[in-house]
Amino acid sequence: MNNTDSTSFQSILAGVERLRKQKEGAADKDRNNDLVTKDKDTNFIERKQTAHVQDANKVPPRNNNVINAFNQQRYDDDSTKPEENGKKRPFITTQSGSTNVGKTVLVSTTQKENPLLNHLKNTNWRYSKPQPGQKIYYDYKVKNRSILFLTLSYHKLYVDYIERRMLPLKQNNDNILIFVVDDTNSEEILTTITKICLFNGFTLLLAFNFQQAAKYLEGLNSF
C-alpha cells in the first residue's frame, strides 16, 4: 500500500514547475536586457564611427596668415613665394646714399627670385626702389652697409660680374659680399674671390647654403 500523499506530491511538482518558470522568465529577461544593451552599444559605435567619418571629411577653415615677431605677414602653405595671393611687400623709395630705415633690411628688386628670401624670417625686410634718375647698387642694405650677393656657380659663368658690381660701391665703407659656395672644386675660386674683396674694400662672408646666407643678414640687422 502506497502511503504517499498525492496532494503533497502534486504540491511539490507545482512548486518545481513554478521555480522552473521563474528561472526561465529570469533568463529570458536577462537575454532581453543583453540584447537591449548590445543594441545600444552597437548604435553608439555606429554613431561614433559616423561622426568620425564626418569629422574626417570636414575641411578645416584655411588660415594662411602667420604673423611673426615683427608683424610681418607670411604664407605658411607656400613659404617659397614671398609674393602670393596679391599680397606684395610694400616698396620703400630710397636714394642710393640715403640712411637706412630703422632696423629694416632693404632688398633690391633684382633679388626677388633669390631663395635666400625664403629663409629671411627673423628680421624685418622690404623691397626698395630708387627715385627717378637714380640707381640702387646694392643687393641688400643693412644699417647703411651695402651688401652684394653672389654664388659660386654664377661666378663660374660670369667671372667679371662681381667686380663690375663692386666698382660703384668702392667709395663707401663697410661693404660686404655674401658668397654662397654651392658647387664643388671651390678652393681656387675662393682664393680669387678673397683677393677681389681685399682689393675692393669688401668684407667676405662665406655661406654654404641660402639659409646660412639669410642668417648673416639677420645677424647684421640685430646689432
MARBAFI-346120 format. One line per 5 residues: number of its first residue (from 1); their letters; for each residue x negated, y, z negated of N, C-alpha, C. Coordinates in Angstrom, 3 decimals, always signed. Atoms other than C-alpha are relative to their C-alpha. Layout:
<pts>
NUM) a) X/Y/Z/X/Y/Z/X/Y/Z  ...
</pts>
This chain:
<pts>
1) mnntd) -0.851/-1.191/+0.000/+0.000/+0.000/+0.000/-0.887/+1.242/+0.000  +0.795/-1.236/-0.131/-1.452/+3.349/+1.045/+0.607/+1.075/-0.860  -0.517/-1.016/+0.919/-1.117/+5.903/-1.755/-0.372/+1.418/+0.423  +0.431/-1.337/-0.467/-2.452/+8.811/+0.365/+1.196/+0.908/+0.147  -1.068/-1.001/-0.107/-0.327/+11.901/+0.077/-0.087/+0.638/+1.366
6) stsfq) +0.010/-0.523/-1.375/+0.566/+12.681/+3.654/+0.149/+1.496/+0.026  -0.193/-1.464/+0.038/+1.658/+16.131/+2.668/-1.326/+0.703/-0.233  +1.314/-0.596/+0.275/-1.752/+16.861/+1.207/-0.919/-0.153/+1.200  +0.837/+0.233/-1.172/-3.457/+15.330/+4.254/+0.330/+0.980/+1.118  -0.427/-0.962/-1.026/-1.393/+17.449/+6.584/-0.435/+1.418/-0.364
11) silag) +0.440/-1.333/+0.430/-2.231/+20.488/+4.477/-1.477/+0.210/+0.300  +1.440/-0.099/-0.292/-5.924/+19.693/+4.853/-0.240/+0.224/+1.486  +0.145/-0.172/-1.451/-5.563/+19.292/+8.612/+0.375/+1.409/+0.436  -0.433/-1.356/-0.346/-3.671/+22.528/+8.801/-1.056/+1.023/-0.396  +1.053/-0.921/+0.441/-6.373/+24.254/+6.779/-1.208/-0.050/+0.909
16) verlr) +1.132/+0.139/-0.923/-9.083/+22.838/+9.015/+0.278/+0.698/+1.318  -0.382/-0.633/-1.272/-7.181/+23.979/+12.088/-0.078/+1.518/-0.094  +0.059/-1.453/+0.189/-6.840/+27.463/+10.661/-1.447/+0.499/-0.009  +1.414/-0.388/+0.037/-10.564/+27.628/+9.911/-0.629/-0.035/+1.388  +0.540/+0.114/-1.349/-11.360/+26.409/+13.424/+0.421/+1.178/+0.854
21) kqkeg) -0.503/-1.118/-0.794/-9.129/+29.057/+14.957/-0.646/+1.319/-0.429  +0.640/-1.219/+0.480/-10.610/+31.751/+12.727/-1.420/+0.140/+0.549  +1.362/-0.027/-0.528/-14.120/+30.759/+13.790/-0.019/+0.302/+1.489  -0.063/-0.271/-1.440/-13.108/+30.684/+17.444/+0.345/+1.457/+0.266  -0.358/-1.415/-0.184/-11.463/+34.080/+17.073/-1.165/+0.929/-0.282
26) aadkd) +1.174/-0.824/+0.328/-14.546/+35.488/+15.396/-1.044/-0.077/+1.102  +0.976/+0.164/-1.085/-16.743/+34.001/+18.116/+0.415/+0.781/+1.231  -0.492/-0.769/-1.156/-14.513/+35.497/+20.823/-0.216/+1.490/-0.214  +0.173/-1.422/+0.296/-14.661/+38.829/+19.066/-1.452/+0.423/+0.164  +1.425/-0.309/-0.145/-18.448/+38.663/+18.870/-0.416/+0.055/+1.468
31) rnndl) +0.329/-0.007/-1.432/-18.635/+37.761/+22.559/+0.509/+1.268/+0.667  -0.556/-1.229/-0.576/-16.359/+40.663/+23.429/-0.852/+1.220/-0.377  +0.848/-1.117/+0.438/-18.471/+43.000/+21.322/-1.320/+0.020/+0.756  +1.255/+0.085/-0.756/-21.601/+41.719/+23.044/+0.180/+0.503/+1.418  -0.261/-0.449/-1.369/-20.023/+42.279/+26.446/+0.148/+1.513/+0.064
36) vtkdk) -0.188/-1.448/+0.024/-18.968/+45.802/+25.486/-1.345/+0.706/-0.175  +1.322/-0.591/+0.228/-22.458/+46.532/+24.160/-0.863/-0.068/+1.252  +0.790/+0.148/-1.227/-24.069/+45.132/+27.306/+0.477/+0.963/+1.074  -0.529/-0.946/-0.986/-21.724/+47.196/+29.473/-0.477/+1.418/-0.298  +0.454/-1.346/+0.363/-22.628/+50.310/+27.508/-1.479/+0.181/+0.330
41) dtnfi) +1.435/-0.084/-0.292/-26.340/+49.539/+27.771/-0.257/+0.095/+1.497  +0.171/-0.021/-1.458/-26.017/+48.847/+31.498/+0.367/+1.361/+0.572  -0.424/-1.315/-0.486/-24.092/+52.080/+32.066/-1.019/+1.072/-0.365  +0.995/-0.981/+0.437/-26.660/+54.017/+30.033/-1.250/-0.062/+0.872  +1.199/+0.178/-0.835/-29.562/+52.540/+32.006/+0.248/+0.520/+1.409
46) erkqt) -0.312/-0.466/-1.351/-27.805/+53.216/+35.308/+0.044/+1.523/+0.053  -0.053/-1.462/+0.020/-27.080/+56.810/+34.297/-1.400/+0.602/-0.109  +1.364/-0.496/+0.172/-30.681/+57.265/+33.187/-0.793/-0.111/+1.289  +0.707/+0.183/-1.266/-32.026/+55.822/+36.428/+0.480/+0.997/+1.040  -0.561/-0.961/-0.957/-29.659/+58.008/+38.446/-0.533/+1.401/-0.272
51) ahvqd) +0.513/-1.321/+0.359/-30.732/+61.095/+36.515/-1.468/+0.133/+0.364  +1.432/-0.032/-0.340/-34.387/+60.159/+37.027/-0.195/+0.198/+1.495  +0.100/-0.139/-1.460/-33.880/+59.799/+40.777/+0.375/+1.404/+0.423  -0.414/-1.355/-0.347/-32.037/+63.116/+40.920/-1.083/+1.009/-0.362  +1.078/-0.911/+0.393/-34.811/+64.831/+38.972/-1.185/-0.101/+0.946
56) ankvp) +1.128/+0.196/-0.915/-37.400/+63.288/+41.281/+0.253/+0.654/+1.345  -0.340/-0.575/-1.304/-35.533/+64.572/+44.317/+0.112/+1.514/-0.045  -0.110/-1.443/+0.099/-35.266/+68.079/+42.961/-1.313/+0.651/+0.406  +1.189/-0.756/-0.392/-37.691/+70.581/+44.477/-0.164/+1.140/-0.984  +0.171/-1.058/+0.989/-39.103/+72.792/+41.717/-0.156/+1.347/+0.672
61) prnnn) +0.142/-1.330/-0.597/-38.950/+76.517/+42.329/-1.458/+0.335/+0.213  +1.384/-0.287/-0.371/-42.106/+77.677/+44.047/-0.424/+1.345/-0.552  +0.540/-1.231/+0.553/-44.182/+80.230/+42.235/-1.472/+0.083/+0.357  +1.365/-0.059/-0.515/-47.313/+81.106/+44.157/-0.823/+1.105/-0.633  +0.701/-1.164/+0.490/-48.167/+84.263/+42.305/-0.766/-0.341/-1.268
66) vinaf) +0.843/+0.231/+1.162/-51.062/+83.842/+39.937/-0.779/+1.275/-0.244  +0.664/-1.252/+0.313/-52.380/+86.935/+38.216/-1.204/-0.293/-0.874  +1.196/+0.257/+0.795/-55.938/+86.846/+36.965/-0.196/+1.115/-1.010  +0.226/-0.932/+1.097/-57.500/+88.858/+34.191/-0.060/+1.449/+0.459  +0.089/-1.354/-0.521/-57.890/+91.863/+36.442/+1.268/+0.394/+0.745
71) nqqry) -1.278/-0.280/-0.654/-54.252/+91.804/+37.582/-0.136/-0.040/+1.508  +0.279/+0.145/-1.429/-55.453/+90.675/+40.983/+0.800/-1.169/+0.523  -0.915/+1.032/-0.468/-52.897/+88.705/+42.960/-0.719/-1.071/+0.810  +0.590/+1.137/-0.698/-53.857/+85.205/+44.167/+1.118/-0.897/+0.493  -0.951/+0.958/-0.533/-52.147/+82.407/+46.048/-0.592/-1.375/-0.172
76) dddst) +0.658/+1.253/+0.353/-52.913/+79.038/+44.467/+0.330/-1.126/+0.950  -0.281/+1.053/-0.970/-51.280/+76.971/+47.239/-1.010/+0.003/+1.129  +0.968/-0.091/-1.087/-53.818/+78.230/+49.737/-1.006/+1.070/-0.359  +0.941/-0.985/+0.492/-56.637/+79.952/+47.959/-1.087/+0.314/+1.009  +1.036/-0.252/-0.998/-58.803/+79.789/+51.049/+0.354/+1.165/+0.898
81) kpeen) -0.416/-1.111/-0.831/-56.827/+82.650/+52.588/+0.304/+1.194/-0.886  -0.246/-1.160/+0.838/-57.202/+85.963/+50.767/+1.174/+0.828/+0.485  -1.120/-0.753/-0.540/-54.585/+87.484/+53.077/+1.022/-0.983/+0.552  -1.020/+0.938/-0.424/-51.401/+85.447/+53.374/+1.354/+0.548/-0.381  -1.377/-0.378/+0.276/-47.664/+85.924/+53.426/+0.180/+1.516/+0.019
86) gkkrp) -0.143/-1.442/-0.106/-48.130/+89.547/+54.365/-0.611/+0.762/-1.158  +0.607/-0.657/+1.152/-49.932/+90.255/+51.080/-1.467/+0.287/+0.319  +1.363/-0.359/-0.367/-53.077/+92.133/+52.056/-0.614/+0.862/-1.091  +0.693/-0.838/+0.959/-55.678/+93.676/+49.843/-0.034/+1.436/+0.524  +0.030/-1.392/-0.456/-55.465/+97.454/+49.952/-1.416/+0.417/+0.356
91) fittq) +1.298/-0.527/-0.399/-58.268/+99.285/+51.665/-0.338/+1.215/-0.858  +0.492/-1.209/+0.643/-60.379/+101.888/+49.936/-0.867/+0.725/+1.012  +0.778/-0.783/-0.957/-61.629/+104.599/+52.252/-1.198/+0.598/-0.718  +1.225/-0.446/+0.666/-65.234/+105.304/+51.349/-0.941/+0.627/+1.004  +1.082/-0.535/-0.802/-68.177/+107.237/+52.628/-1.232/-0.858/-0.242
96) sgstn) +1.159/+0.880/+0.110/-71.446/+105.453/+53.247/-0.886/+0.361/-1.186  +0.841/-0.405/+1.124/-73.133/+107.463/+50.496/+0.778/+0.245/-1.270  -0.828/-0.298/+1.164/-70.272/+107.625/+48.006/-0.322/-0.941/-1.144  +0.214/+0.844/+1.168/-70.448/+106.262/+44.485/+1.048/-1.089/-0.043  -0.920/+1.131/+0.067/-68.744/+103.028/+43.531/+1.285/+0.388/-0.708
101) vgktv) -1.299/-0.259/+0.596/-65.104/+102.928/+42.495/+0.156/-0.919/-1.202  -0.141/+0.798/+1.204/-65.092/+101.752/+38.877/-0.863/-1.253/+0.040  +0.696/+1.290/-0.019/-66.056/+98.100/+38.485/+0.603/-0.882/+1.077  -0.577/+0.722/-1.126/-64.613/+97.075/+41.820/-1.080/-0.289/+1.033  +0.928/+0.362/-1.071/-66.727/+95.177/+44.332/+0.613/+0.439/+1.326
106) lvstt) -0.472/-0.439/-1.306/-66.345/+96.889/+47.689/-0.484/-0.985/+1.055  +0.298/+1.034/-0.994/-66.217/+94.454/+50.594/+0.245/+0.557/+1.395  -0.163/-0.429/-1.389/-66.810/+95.327/+54.225/+0.985/-0.921/+0.717  -0.980/+0.807/-0.738/-64.088/+94.163/+56.595/-0.667/-1.035/+0.895  +0.711/+1.015/-0.791/-66.766/+92.255/+58.514/-0.127/-1.321/-0.757
111) qkenp) +0.141/+1.191/+0.839/-66.738/+89.753/+55.624/+1.318/-0.748/-0.211  -1.324/+0.589/+0.237/-63.067/+88.782/+55.915/+0.023/-1.514/+0.127  +0.000/+1.453/-0.205/-63.826/+85.257/+57.117/-1.079/-0.703/-0.819  +1.076/+0.593/+0.794/-66.642/+84.680/+54.649/+0.584/-0.891/-1.103  -0.514/+0.884/+1.058/-65.908/+81.615/+52.434/-0.365/+0.454/-1.406
116) llnhl) +0.372/-0.527/+1.314/-67.620/+83.456/+49.592/+1.195/+0.627/-0.707  -1.135/-0.705/+0.599/-64.443/+85.473/+49.042/+0.970/-0.951/-0.683  -0.895/+0.969/+0.631/-62.535/+82.301/+48.172/-0.420/-0.318/-1.431  +0.528/+0.300/+1.332/-64.758/+81.920/+45.103/-0.165/+1.257/-0.857  +0.159/-1.260/+0.732/-64.766/+85.574/+44.069/+1.276/+0.260/-0.798
121) kntnw) -1.258/+0.005/+0.749/-62.085/+85.112/+41.417/-0.091/+0.686/-1.358  +0.144/-0.528/+1.353/-63.507/+86.507/+38.182/-0.450/+1.450/-0.032  +0.314/-1.424/-0.034/-64.017/+90.084/+39.259/+0.960/+0.684/+0.962  -0.910/-0.758/-0.853/-62.015/+92.807/+40.921/-0.727/+0.428/+1.271  +0.633/-0.412/-1.252/-62.715/+93.469/+44.599/+1.049/+0.482/+0.984
126) ryskp) -0.892/-0.574/-1.012/-61.214/+95.387/+47.506/-0.781/+0.180/+1.303  +0.611/-0.337/-1.282/-61.879/+95.841/+51.202/-0.191/+1.512/+0.083  +0.256/-1.427/-0.189/-63.374/+99.179/+52.158/-0.155/+0.290/+1.484  +0.179/-0.412/-1.395/-63.375/+101.066/+55.405/-0.526/+1.426/+0.010  +0.622/-1.328/-0.016/-65.330/+104.162/+56.415/+0.981/+1.077/+0.444
131) qpgqk) -0.753/-1.122/-0.525/-63.941/+107.568/+57.058/-0.335/+0.171/+1.482  +0.248/-0.175/-1.438/-63.676/+108.589/+60.714/-1.378/+0.602/+0.272  +1.316/-0.488/-0.382/-67.075/+109.073/+62.310/-1.134/-0.523/-0.852  +1.040/+0.558/+0.849/-68.928/+107.185/+59.584/+0.002/-1.520/+0.115  +0.146/+1.446/-0.113/-70.103/+103.606/+59.263/-0.446/-0.588/-1.331
136) iyydy) +0.421/+0.726/+1.198/-70.455/+101.121/+56.434/-1.100/-0.979/+0.388  +1.139/+0.853/-0.340/-73.835/+99.385/+56.490/-0.140/-1.204/-0.930  +0.107/+1.120/+0.937/-73.402/+97.086/+53.507/+1.057/-1.064/+0.314  -1.031/+1.041/-0.016/-71.548/+93.787/+53.333/+0.815/+0.044/-1.282  -0.629/-0.155/+1.312/-70.806/+94.231/+49.644/-0.682/+1.161/-0.707
141) kvknr) +0.590/-1.087/+0.780/-71.308/+97.147/+47.312/+0.430/-0.159/-1.448  -0.261/+0.179/+1.424/-71.602/+96.709/+43.555/-0.712/+1.106/-0.767  +0.577/-1.086/+0.801/-72.121/+99.778/+41.387/-1.068/+0.769/+0.773  +0.850/-0.813/-0.877/-73.678/+101.737/+44.217/-1.228/-0.748/+0.516  +1.095/+0.809/-0.559/-76.017/+98.857/+45.157/+0.511/-0.684/+1.260
146) silfl) -0.393/+0.605/-1.273/-75.800/+97.819/+48.791/-0.513/-1.431/+0.065  +0.341/+1.421/-0.058/-75.777/+94.059/+49.313/+0.303/-0.529/+1.392  -0.195/+0.679/-1.273/-76.265/+92.184/+52.570/+0.119/-1.495/-0.246  -0.224/+1.441/+0.129/-75.221/+88.588/+53.098/-0.528/-0.698/+1.255  +0.557/+0.745/-1.128/-76.984/+86.008/+55.276/-0.085/-1.480/-0.363
151) tlsyh) +0.185/+1.440/+0.193/-77.017/+82.240/+55.717/-1.199/-0.470/+0.816  +1.158/+0.563/-0.694/-79.945/+80.121/+56.777/+0.347/-0.412/+1.422  -0.396/+0.464/-1.333/-78.051/+78.603/+59.706/+0.187/+1.166/+0.964  -0.181/-1.167/-0.867/-77.132/+82.061/+61.040/-1.351/+0.621/+0.347  +1.324/-0.583/-0.262/-80.702/+83.293/+60.689/-0.756/-0.808/+1.051
156) klyvd) +0.652/+0.820/-1.027/-81.925/+80.351/+62.791/+0.477/+0.381/+1.395  -0.549/-0.375/-1.308/-79.648/+81.513/+65.603/-0.377/+1.423/+0.392  +0.257/-1.419/-0.286/-80.317/+85.248/+65.293/-1.082/+0.503/-0.966  +1.105/-0.279/+0.926/-83.742/+85.809/+63.743/-0.211/+1.502/-0.227  +0.208/-1.445/+0.137/-83.748/+89.590/+64.331/+1.174/+0.707/-0.676
161) yierr) -1.234/-0.615/+0.508/-80.284/+90.188/+62.903/-0.216/+0.710/-1.333  +0.053/-0.542/+1.356/-81.174/+90.762/+59.253/-0.866/+1.250/-0.094  +0.837/-1.206/+0.038/-83.962/+93.277/+59.887/+0.734/+1.196/+0.592  -0.809/-1.101/-0.557/-81.616/+95.340/+62.052/+1.012/+0.492/-1.034  -0.970/-0.389/+1.033/-79.085/+95.292/+59.208/-0.669/+0.764/-1.146
166) mlplk) +0.705/-0.648/+1.113/-81.697/+96.350/+56.666/-0.473/+1.406/+0.340  +0.635/-1.251/-0.422/-83.058/+99.260/+58.691/+0.715/+1.250/-0.518  -0.642/-1.232/+0.480/-80.370/+101.901/+57.864/+0.115/+0.088/-1.520  -0.108/-0.003/+1.460/-80.460/+100.909/+54.168/-1.346/+0.163/-0.694  +1.347/-0.045/+0.590/-84.239/+101.166/+53.646/-0.206/+1.231/-0.874
171) qnndn) +0.180/-1.237/+0.751/-83.936/+104.719/+52.341/+0.634/-0.064/-1.389  -0.657/+0.140/+1.301/-81.781/+103.542/+49.442/-0.800/-0.930/-0.917  +0.654/+0.866/+0.971/-82.995/+101.849/+46.278/+0.952/-1.105/-0.445  -0.782/+1.091/+0.607/-81.840/+98.603/+44.649/+0.854/-0.755/+1.012  -0.726/+0.819/-0.971/-80.734/+96.897/+47.844/-0.236/-1.490/-0.287
176) ilifv) +0.066/+1.436/+0.291/-80.058/+93.162/+47.628/+0.384/-0.791/+1.246  -0.398/+0.966/-1.024/-79.966/+90.289/+50.105/+0.385/-1.308/-0.694  -0.435/+1.316/+0.473/-77.901/+87.252/+49.135/-0.159/-0.969/+1.164  +0.352/+0.927/-1.073/-79.277/+84.388/+51.196/+0.447/-1.407/-0.391  -0.541/+1.332/+0.282/-77.355/+81.091/+51.296/-0.779/-1.037/+0.804
181) vddtn) +0.757/+1.077/-0.644/-79.524/+78.052/+52.047/+0.978/-1.132/+0.310  -1.025/+0.976/-0.387/-77.003/+75.949/+53.954/-0.509/-0.980/+1.057  +0.583/+0.903/-0.993/-79.397/+73.938/+56.110/-1.320/-0.549/-0.541  +1.254/+0.621/+0.435/-82.462/+71.726/+55.773/-1.197/+0.678/+0.665  +1.253/-0.538/-0.552/-86.095/+72.474/+56.637/-0.066/+1.517/-0.172
186) seeil) -0.137/-1.428/+0.274/-85.907/+75.841/+54.951/-1.266/+0.660/-0.527  +1.163/-0.578/+0.676/-89.380/+76.324/+53.459/-0.646/+1.121/+0.813  +0.656/-1.015/-0.835/-90.919/+78.208/+56.377/+0.882/+1.233/+0.151  -0.922/-1.132/-0.162/-87.809/+80.337/+56.868/+0.095/+0.800/-1.294  -0.060/-0.708/+1.279/-87.662/+81.174/+53.159/-1.224/+0.886/-0.194
191) ttitk) +1.209/-0.829/+0.068/-91.224/+82.426/+53.352/+0.165/+1.256/+0.844  -0.223/-1.149/-0.891/-90.266/+84.656/+56.278/+1.000/+0.977/-0.602  -1.029/-0.853/+0.602/-87.144/+85.963/+54.533/-0.563/+0.763/-1.197  +0.615/-0.666/+1.153/-89.153/+86.740/+51.405/-0.850/+1.186/+0.449  +0.829/-1.089/-0.523/-91.598/+88.835/+53.439/+0.868/+1.139/+0.530
196) iclfn) -0.892/-1.031/-0.546/-88.776/+90.656/+55.226/+0.589/+0.843/-1.129  -0.570/-0.722/+1.141/-87.175/+91.562/+51.891/-1.055/+0.882/-0.666  +1.078/-0.759/+0.640/-90.505/+92.690/+50.459/-0.335/+1.262/+0.787  +0.383/-1.142/-0.834/-91.327/+94.976/+53.395/+1.125/+1.020/+0.151  -1.135/-0.915/-0.174/-87.831/+96.495/+53.470/+0.632/+0.431/-1.320
201) gftll) -0.485/-0.465/+1.300/-87.338/+97.040/+49.738/+1.267/-0.684/-0.479  -1.187/+0.753/+0.417/-84.709/+94.345/+49.189/-0.374/-1.043/-1.051  +0.120/+1.107/+0.946/-84.326/+92.023/+46.225/+0.669/-1.228/+0.600  -0.529/+1.229/-0.600/-83.816/+88.439/+47.406/+0.641/-0.882/-1.074  -0.712/+0.937/+0.871/-81.204/+86.268/+45.680/+0.356/-1.236/+0.819
206) lafnf) -0.260/+1.244/-0.727/-81.121/+82.639/+46.840/+1.191/-0.727/-0.601  -1.140/+0.826/+0.418/-77.908/+80.615/+46.685/+0.027/-1.248/+0.878  -0.038/+1.255/-0.749/-77.341/+77.038/+47.763/+1.420/-0.418/+0.366  -1.376/+0.165/-0.465/-73.588/+77.322/+48.305/+0.712/+1.339/-0.159  -0.734/-1.266/+0.026/-70.943/+80.015/+48.685/+0.499/+0.334/-1.406
211) qqaak) -0.456/-0.238/+1.368/-69.703/+79.577/+45.137/-1.088/+0.675/-0.835  +1.114/-0.613/+0.726/-73.125/+80.391/+43.742/-0.225/+1.436/+0.463  +0.132/-1.367/-0.518/-73.304/+83.433/+46.011/+1.045/+0.920/-0.625  -1.056/-0.792/+0.635/-69.977/+84.635/+44.600/-0.336/+0.291/-1.459  +0.390/-0.210/+1.398/-71.336/+84.173/+41.073/-0.993/+1.154/-0.135
216) ylegl) +0.932/-1.130/+0.029/-74.123/+86.609/+41.899/+0.765/+1.323/-0.015  -0.783/-1.237/-0.056/-71.585/+89.291/+42.817/+0.751/+0.236/-1.303  -0.729/-0.139/+1.263/-69.528/+88.596/+39.708/-0.937/+0.428/-1.127  +0.961/-0.368/+1.038/-72.626/+88.800/+37.530/-0.483/+1.434/+0.130  +0.450/-1.375/-0.215/-73.857/+92.035/+39.089/+1.074/+1.007/-0.386
221) nsf) -1.095/-0.920/+0.293/-70.443/+93.612/+38.625/+0.396/-0.009/-1.469  -0.400/+0.109/+1.405/-70.141/+92.540/+34.994/-0.878/+0.830/-0.934  +0.916/-0.755/+0.863/-73.086/+94.567/+33.674/+0.349/+1.483/-0.014
</pts>
